Amino acid sequence: MIGPLRTERLLLRPWRESDIAPFAAMNADPKVMQFFPKLLTANETRNAVDRLTVGFAADRMGFWALELPGQAPFIGFAGIKRVTFAAPFTPAVEIGWRLAPRFWGMGLATEAARASLADGFGRCGLREIVAFTVPATTRSRAVMDRIGMVHDADSDFDHPDIPPGHPLRRHVLYRILAPGREG
């Protein structure tokens, strides 16, 4: 088993059964899911955690549950995982995060993302990591900028899992190369 990641304030750890209910609440929150095609049910959330757990075991990477030790046992997730759809930039590994709103604006997504990048480039030996979101997601795009990712406008794409004509189909793509691989 791969050990958890620790930062100054966070613990990025394997998922627990006790994470399901607060994660389901996040996934049913219109504020959290504003830039996703739909809210998720509790069952869809459980299935997502099951997929993440299986994927982590198979790939030795995935989205960790986020804990703020001494303050909150679950605040969201962050990590890296393989992109599961076909696009011009795949195969690729993506970085992602999602936090409960009460933890927004505290630098926690940036802190977790930096730890995830370090793990991806260090332990996992990755050469590049990507991130993508809809253009209007300014908070996530700001995190991407803060962690050193660069918007690759030539690679922006229509997400194949979102139907044509849907207002959230278009996505921007960000990239970051492993240290020493720039240029």
C-alpha positions, 0 to 999 in steps of 0.5 A: 500500500502506498502511504498517504501524502502530508503537507504543512496542513493536509493529509492526502490519504486513502478513502474511508467509508466515513468519507462517502456521506460528506463527499455525496453532500459535496457532489449534490451541492450546486455551488460545488458542481456548478461547472459539471454537467450534473449533480451526483446522487449518493449512489453515483458518489459511492460508485465514483469512490469505488472506481477511484479505489480500484484505479488507485490499486491498479495504477498506484495513483489516483485521487486521494481523500483530503483531510485537514487534521485536527479540524475536519476528517474530510474536506474533498479530494486531490491527486492524479489519475489517468485520463479515462477518455480518448482525446488528442492529448491522451494517453495522459495523467490528469491532476484534479481537486474538489473541495467543500465550499467552506474550505475554498479561498484558504490555499488548500487546493493549491497545497494539495495540488503541489503535493500531487504534482511532486508525487506524480513527478517523483514517486510515479516518474511522470514526464507530464501532467495535464489539467482541464476544465471549462473556461469559466472555472476561474478558481480552478484555473487560478490553481493551475496557474499557481502550481506552474501549469501553462494553458495550451490553447492549441489543445483546448477540446470538446469533452467527449463525455459531454453531449454536443451543444451542452454549454460545458462541453468546451474545455481548456487544457493546461500542461506541466512538464516534470522538472528538468524537462522544460522546453 
